[in-house]
């Protein structure tokens, strides 16, 4: 089977099944110049008809990210996708909702497959064709960690995007190394002296990526789509290994209302639990300041996975999560000085 690179220039974008040109973006008014999604002429990577759950944060994050990358590369883009929710709901064989060259890898080797794709284009002299690898937190921070570290260490010309919904959602909401302390999952039930997930576990992949000294690392949140698009655009202007981690709430796994995905994401951002920053060659270069208008308690109460935190005897769990937010605010200097 011979593969072929398809071209979808922004000027000839296929606008199918999505409302555009009406100054709206993620249910918020916006100037069309502020976001690619508000423009009548734009790339359209993820078509209507996919099978994501209502309010899926991952689908929204992927659309913003890949549309921006398509626009930046004038359609010269190949996407490698790890097994997971994003792959399952967008490409139930033999159908696909993607309108860009797309490769399904195994659960843990998206970074390695993308590295090979990038090297093949380099050898052919087609360095104008860019490569993105993407996956969820399970396929990225757990199963795919070795391949991802190898991609970073070799400084492969690949942008890896992790859509972090804090558990293995596709296989039944099992704990991952990105699951926060106290969170209920199918494998961390809210029982015993310390209900939910244990504290003091997990890892920060953005910090691990920074430790590799790669050209660009960033965190993003779907509550701020313009920031996500700007970071993808910047990443695509850089050669070498790059990593962006996008915070994407999952209504099904978190027990939130499908209409509250952006609200929940914004709460996480404004209480200090999901700091947004950029780093180049291991050094932080920019931090998004916040006005701490949301409390950790309000963020947790909107999710059934944290319902047990508010029961008598579990006050220490709420205090522990608040301490994490406070530590982030101090470490990243998130609040503007008065």
C-alpha positions, 0 to 999 in steps of 0.5 A: 500500500503506497502512502500519499501526503495530502495537502489542505492549505488554509486558503482552501480549507474544507469547512465541514460540519462545524460552525465558523466565522461567527466570532465564537470559540469554545462557547466564548465570543472572540475576534477571528484574529485571536483564534484560528477556530473563529476564522471562516477559512481555516484548516479542519483536521478533525471532521464531524462524525467522530464518536467522542463523548459529549463534552470531551476535552480531548476532542476539543484539545486535539482539534485546536492543536492539529488545526493550528499545526495544519495551518502553520505547515500549509497542510504538510503534516503527518500525525502519529496517534497512540492507541487510546480514547482519541484513536478509538473515537476518531478512527473506528476501522474502516472509518476515520474522522481525520482529514490529514495523513494519520498513522495509528501506532501501538499504545506505547510507541507513538514517539518511536514511530513518529521519529521514524517517519520524521527521519524518512522524510529527512532522508528523502529531502522532504523536510518541509513535511512536519510530524506530530505524535499524540496520545493520552497520559496513559500512552505517554507518561506510562506505557510510552515513557521509554520511547518518549525519552528516547525521542527527547534524547535523540532530539528528533524533529517531532512535536509530541502532544499529550492530552492529559485527562488523568487516567486510562479513560479508554479502558475503564478509568484506571489510574495512571501516573497522572491521576491526582491524589485522592481521585477515585478511579476503577483501581483506586476506590474511595474506601479505607483510611486513605480513599482514592488514589495515593498521594506522593505518586506520579510524575511530571512529564513536562519537567522530565522533558525539560531535564532532557534539555530539548528545544521547547516544552509547554503546558496548555489548558483547553480553557485557554484555547488561544494560548494552546494555539499560540504554543502549537504555532510556536512549537511548529516554528522550531526544529528538534524535539518538542513537548506540549501537555494539554489539560483535558477534562473527561466528563465520563471519567471525572463525573462532571456534567458534559456542558461544564468541561471548559468551566472545570478546566478553568477552575483547575487553572485559576486555583493553581493546580495546572500552571501554564508555562513554557521552557526552552532548553531546560529553562522556563521562559514564560509563565501564565499569571492567574487571578486566583478566582477559583478555590480548590474546593469548588474545583473538586466539588464539580467532580464525582471522583472527589465526592469522598473528599468532602466526607467527615474524616477526609479533611486531610485530603482536601488540605493536601490538594490545597497544599499542591496548588499553593506550592505551584503558585509559589514555585511558578510565581503564578499570581501577579504582584499587587 
